[in-house]
Amino acid sequence: MNERPKTCACGARVRWEYRGYPPSWLATCESDACGEITRPAGQLTGLEDFLGISAKPATPPWIRLFLKAWSIEGLAWEHWPSPCPECDRHDLVFAIDLAPIYEPRQATLCLNCGMVAARFMTQGHLTDLVGGYDWAAPDQAVVALRRGIKERSERDPDDPTYPQGWSFGP
């Protein structure tokens, strides 16, 4: 059996429990201020194995943004017919029109890889800002899309400039 310490790093006693065979051991600190979870040195299994569950993989941030925007009244994603320029997927590229917000005016988002193309109206022409390569350190395209969705969510649906529907076209 692996060595099981009797105290936590904070100095409080720990309470050991085991499950399964061969046993998987886990200890919790008895201090309300700490609550540290410990396993014996050399034991490779962690909390998920001890509880008999598997950790759910984290949802990518672009999927979370897509779902959040989906719940905003009057804001709708439409399938975009062109493939993603980054991963070449056709089926997982969606577009959103943020009118009457102009910064950005529209955007496309690939649900497979997170690529973003934010479209801005500049002197009567639409220009794209492409990004989404690293959502942990968001680039300008990701920041623009987040800001546009946030601003659009704050619009009052009773405002006469609130859009009542539109179409993207290819």
N, C-alpha and C positions, 0 to 999 in steps of 0.2 A: 504494500500500500504506500502511496505517496505521502510525504510529510505534510501534515495539515496544521498550520499555525493556530494557536489558541486566541491570539489577539490580532486586531486590525492594525494597520499602520497608524491610525489615530490613537491607539492605546486601548480602545474598548474591546470587550470580548466579542467573539464571533460565534455564530450558531451554524453548525454544519448539518447538511442534509444530503441524502443520496437517493438515486433512482436507478433502476435498471440493473442489468447484469451483463458484462461486468459493471460495477457501480460507477456512476458519474457523480462526483462530489461537487458541492457548491456551498459557500458560506456567505452569510450576510452579517454585516456589522450590527451590533445591538444598539449602537448610539443613534438617536434620532437625528442628530446633526450630521452624521456621516452617511450611513446606509450603504457603504461600499460592498460590492459583490466580489467575492474572491473564489478562485479555484486552486486546487493544489498545483504546485510546481510540477511540470511534466505532463499534466493532463491537457490534452489537446481540445477536448470538447468544451463548449461554452454554454451560455444560458439557453440558446435555442435547442441544443441537444438535450440539455437537462430537462427542459420543459416539454420536450417532444414536439416542438414546432419548428418550422423553417421561417427564416426572416424573409419578409416580403421585399423584393427589390424596390429600390427607390424609384419613384416616378420621375422621369426627366423633367427639368424645369419648363421646357417648351410645351410639353403635354399639359402641365399644370396651368400655364398661361392660356393655352387653347381652351381648356375646360372652364376656366374662370371667365374668359370672354364669352363663351357659349351661354353662360347664365345671365348675361346682361341684356335687359329688355331692349328690343329694337336693333340688336347687333347680331349679325348672322355670318357664319363662315360658309363659303361656297367652294365646291371642288374646283380646283384650277386645272385646266386641261394640259398645261405644259409640264414636262418633267422637271424634277429638281435639278438645278445645274451642278449640285454637289454630289448627290448619290444616284441620280438618274431614275428615281422612283416616280411613276406617274400617278399612282393611286393614293398617295398620302400627302399631296400638296393641296393646301387650302388657302383661300384668299378672303380678305375682310376689307370692307370699305368703312372708314372711320368718319365719313362726312357727318357733320360739318367741321370736324377737326381737320386741319390742313397740315399738321406737322406730326406724323405723316398723314397723308390723305388715304392711302391704301397700303396693304401689305400682303405678302404671301408667306406662308410658313410650311415647311416640310416637317411632318410629324415623325418621319423616320430618322432624320439626322439633325433637325433643329435649324436648318438654313433659313434665314430671313431675308426678304427683299422688301425694304420699306420704300414706298413711293412718295415723293414730295412734289408739290406743284411749284415750279420755279419759272417765272415769266411765261405762264401759259402752257408750259410743257411739263410732263411727268418725268422725273429723274429717279433712278433707283439707287439705294444705298444697300449693298449686300453684306451680310455678315451671318452671325449665329454660329460661328465655329467654336466658340468657347463661352458657354453660358455662365460659368463660374466667375469669369472676369468679363462681363458683358461688353461687347463692342457697340458702336454707335447705332447700328441697325436694330440690335436687341433693345437698347435703351429707348430708342424712338418708338418701337412697337409697344413696349411696356407703357411708356408715357402716353401714347395715343389711346390705348385701351383704358388706362386709368382716367384720362380726361373725358373720354366718351362715356364711361360709366357714371361720371358725375353730371352728365347732361340731363335736363329735365325732359321726359317724354312729351310733356304738354307744350314745350317750346315750339313755336311754329317752324323753326329751322330744322327741327328733328326729322330725319329722313323717314319716309314711309315705305321704302323698298327701292331696290335698284338692281342692276345686273352688271356683271363685270365684262363679259365678252372675252374672247381669247387674247 
